[in-house]
Amino acid sequence: METSARNVFKGKVVAVRSGAVNDEVELAVDGGLTIVASITQVSTRKLGLKPGVEALALIKASFVLLMNDAENYLLSTRNQFPGTVSKVTPGAVNAEVQVDLPGGAGITSIVTMGSVEKLALAAGKKVTAIVKASQVILAVPK
């Protein structure tokens, strides 16, 4: 599969919690991480999502927010991944920031150059990558 999403995580569904409109789908992915997606019940049925089903979580780099000192805050965001910046590739307006996560996984974020400066993003910096569950796209093979 080819996609423009910079972040693609392969895993298995471990839980599906139904709501009034949306379902919350929990995916255990390589590296020991858990990613939560909030998708419509129609999508859950269409994709055949239930515990044990293999799926991919796709997350656009622009959906990945970075935060310093996240451990000092309670956040409503379901997906919070503490890690270490491994590389910052600056551009004229934005920068690509690669974050190494525990277990060997990694996640890429696109942030403004202003955020690079404000957060002092550089290799070795501890940050938390944050992704809203509604920004996670799930895919399954046909």
DARA-V500493 format. One record per pair of residues at least 24 apart in sequence whose ideal C-beta (glycine too) atoms are under 6 Angstrom apart, sorted by the first residue. I is the first residue (numbers start at 1). J is the second residue. Records with the same first field share a line. If there is no record, write none. Layout:
I = J / J
This chain:
5 = 58 / 60
6 = 61 / 108
7 = 59 / 107 / 108
8 = 56 / 58
9 = 35 / 57
10 = 56
12 = 54
13 = 49 / 51 / 53 / 55
14 = 51
16 = 49
25 = 49
27 = 55 / 57
31 = 103 / 104 / 105
32 = 103
33 = 105
35 = 79
36 = 78 / 79 / 133
37 = 133 / 136 / 138
38 = 133 / 134
47 = 140
55 = 138 / 140
56 = 139
57 = 136
58 = 137
59 = 131 / 136
61 = 108 / 109 / 110
62 = 110
63 = 131 / 135
64 = 107 / 109 / 129 / 131
65 = 130
66 = 109 / 127
67 = 128 / 130
68 = 119
70 = 128
77 = 130 / 132
78 = 133
79 = 131
80 = 128 / 130
81 = 129
82 = 128
84 = 126
85 = 121 / 123 / 125 / 127
88 = 121
97 = 121
99 = 129
